[in-house]
Amino acid sequence: MTRLPLIARRAEELLDAQVIATAPVAGGDISTATRLRLSDGTTALVKTHHQAPDGFFDAEARGLAWLDEAHADGGVAVPDVLAHDHECLILRWVEPGKPTADAAAAFGTALARTHRAGAEQFGGGTEGFIGRLPLPNRTAPTWPEFYATRRLLPYLKLARDRGAITEDDAAAVEGVVRRLEGLLPDEPPARLHGDLWNGNVLWALDGSCRVIDPAAYGGHREVDLAMLSLFGLPHLQRVLDAYDEEAPLADGWRDRLGVHQLFPLLVHACLFGGGYGARAADTARRV
């Protein structure tokens, strides 16, 4: 590892420890990731974003801390947050490993326990981010209302404004919004990761799993499962089976996956273009 002086200097200020060496880490499309070796023997990961929106790293650190509260009761583990400010977040390094069936089953059980830790309301106390987009979290009394007004409709509007969805396809999504009350089962708010796709599940060398980059809030637990199912995960069926054994899901949950996949599909339409808008509409027409 070499030493990137600007990143090293910022980390030293926040950690009060000398950075011996740095090395770039591939994979991030929003923040720059750098591995640090510190004089006290610690290895860390620093994420930097020099034009981060206000509250960007605060929201991530807060979400990790909220998820970590459930870890003591068997919930999903997260990397330790060592420090953060408005331009960076420093985490304890987790040595990556390979996905295994046993780790997947343990992850499913732990995810169920994190969800069961719950939330006070649907939503959260502060606004967040999903990728580089703002994530509205103002609370609502029911999940169908929250999901419609804070998740589907804002990103449907943004996708329209960006030309990422046609009017016919948008109408298909709106048709699902009108039916949410009858589609979604009544459950208390779960403690959600909120952006749980394969890239945010870290398989560690010690055989465990950790989750990273949350967009955490109180919501319906099927949201996290829907996102995992949408974008795929190694040993996904082991995860789902272990989850259902720990915290049985309401009847018909597989049939509702498409309802909760509309949100990430619309977010991807806003970020990456119209192919995802068409895919959201196809999903809506099958719901």
N, C-alpha and C positions, 0 to 999 in steps of 0.2 A: 504494500500500500504506500502511496505517496502522501503528500500533504497539500490540500487545497486551502490556501491561507485565509480567504474570506469566511468560508464555512467553518474552518477550524477556530478562527478567532471568535465568531459568534457563539459557537458551542462552548468554548472556554469561559466566556462571560456568563453564560446561563448555568453551567455546571460547576464552575469554580474548580476545574480540573484541567490539566494539560492534555491536549490532543496530540498524540504521537504520530498518527498516520490517518489518512482518509482514502476512500476508494468509492467511485461511483457505483450505484446499484441500478440495474435496469428494471423497467416495468412500469414506472409511474408516467401518466400522461398529463397530469395536472401539476404535481409538485416534482421537484428534483430530489432524488433520494441518494444519500451518501452514507456509507459505513464509516464509523469512527472507532479508533482504538485509543483508549484513554490511559493516562499515566497510572491510574489506580488498578489497571487490569480489566476494566469494564469495556465491553464492546457495545456500541450503540448505533442506532439508525437515526439520522436527522433528515427530516423532510423540510424543504425550503420552497417558498413561493413569494417572490419579492414584490408581486402585485396582488397579494391575496386580498380578497374582499374583507371588510371589517368583520371581525368575529369568526373568521374561517377556521383558524387553528384552535381558538377557544371552544368552538362547537365540537370539534373532533376530540379534544382532550376531555371535555365534559361528557361526551357520549361514551368514551372508553371508561371513564370513572364510574358512570352509571351502570354500565354493563358489568364492571368488575365487582360492584356491590353484591351481585348474585353469585359470584364465583365461590364465595365462602360456603354457600349452600349447594355446591355442586354444579353451578352454572358454567357457562363457557368462559374459558380463560382469555385474557387480552394481554398484550405486551405492557410492561410497566412504563408509565409515562415519567420520564426523568425531568423534563422541563419543557416549557413552550412559551412563545410570545406571539406577537401579531404576524411574524414572518416565518416562523418555523416551529416544528414539533420534534422533540427528541425522545426516542423510545429505546428501551433496552433491546438489544439485538436478540432475535430468536433464530437459532441455526436451523435452516430449512431441511426437511427430510422428504420422504416419499409417502404418499397416501397408502394406508392399509385398511383392510376391512375392519380390524379391531378398533383402530383410531376413529373410523367413520361411525361405528356403533356407539362409541363413547361420546363422540361429538353430538349425535342425535339425542342421547340421554341428557347431555349437558345443555343443549339448546332448549329442550323442553323445560328444564329447570330455570333457565334464564327467563323464558317467557312467563313461567309461573310466578316469578318474583313480582311481576305486575307493574302497573303504573297507576298513578292517581286518577288520570283522565285520558281520554283519547286526545293525543297531541302532546304538547310539551310547553314548558314555561318560556322558551325562547325560540326564535327562528333558527333554522339550520341550513345545511347545504346538501344537495345530492349531486355528486360530481362537482362541476363548477357552477351549478344552478342554485339559486335560493330555494329553500324548502320551507314553505309556510307551515307552522306548527300551532297556530292558535287553536285552543281546545274547542271541542264540540261535544254535545251531550250523548250522541250515539255514533257508532262506527259508520253506518251508512252516510250520515250527514258529513262526518269528517272526511271520509274517503271521497265523497263527491266533491266537496267544496275546497279541500286542501290538497288533494292528490290528483284526481282526474281532471276536473274542469280547468284549473290553472295551467296545466301542461297541455291540455287540448287547445286552449286559447293561444299559448305560445307557439305550439306546432302550426296552428293556422297562420299566425302572424309571420312565421318564418317560411311559409309555403311547404311545410313538411307533411301535410295531410290534406287530402281533397275534401270538398264539402260533403260528398257522399260518404266518404269514410268517416268523417267527423260525426255525421248524423248517426252512423252505426254505433259509435262510442256513446253518444248522447242517449241513444235508446237504452243502453245498459244502465246509465246513470239514473234514468227514470225508474228502473226496476230494482234498484239496490235494496230497498227495504224488504222486498220479498225474496231476494237472493241470498242474503247474508245472515248466518245464524247469530243469535244474541249471545255474546260472551263478554266477560270483563276485559279491560285493557291489558294487553300483554306488554312485556318489556322487549321491544323489538330492536334488532340491529339496524334494520331499515334499508340496507343496501347489500344484502347478503347474496352475492354471487360468488362464483368459484374463485375469482381473483382476490376476494377479501376473506377467504378461509386459508389460513397458513398452517400447513402440515409441518410439524416440527420434528427435528432429528430424534428427540426423546420419545417419539411415538404419540404425542398429544396433538391437539389442534388448538389454534388461537384464532380469534377474529380480529380484523383490522379495519380501518377506514369506515367507521359506522356513520350512519345518518339516523341516530337513535331517537325514538319517541314512543309514546304509548299508542298501541294500535292492535289490530287483529292478528293473532299469531300465524294465521294462514298466509300472511303477506311474506314473511321470511321463507316459508316453505315454497311458496309460489315462485319466488325469485330463484331459489336454488334449482327448482325444477325447470325453469325457463332456460337458464344458461348452462345447466349441467354441473355436475360435481362427481369426482371419482367416488365410486361405491355409494351413489346416491340412495339406492334402495335400502342399503344397510342403515343409513342415516334416518330415513323415513320410518323404517320398521322399529328402530330403537326409540325414536321419538314417540310413535304411536303407542308403544308398550309403556313408556313412562307417563305419558299424558294423552290418553286416547282422544282422537280427533272426532269432531261431530260428523255424523253420517253425511255422505256426499261430498266430503272435502275435496276429493280428487276432481269432481265435476265443477268445483268452484275455483280451481286453480286459474282458469282463464280470466275470471273476474279480477283477481288480484295481480295478474300479469299485465293488465292494461296499464297500470301505473308505470312500471319500468319501461314498457314499450313506448309509451308516450314521452318519457324522459329521453330515451334514446332517439326518438324522432326529433326532438328539440335539439339534441346535441349533434346527431350524425346524419339526419336527413330522412327523406320520405319513404325509403324502404321500410323503416320501422313504423311509419304512420299507416302504411298499407297492412302491415302485419298486425298492428293493433286493431284495425277494422276487421280483418279476417277473424281474429280472436273474438271480438265483440259479437260478430254474427253467429258464432258457434255457442255462445253462452245462453 
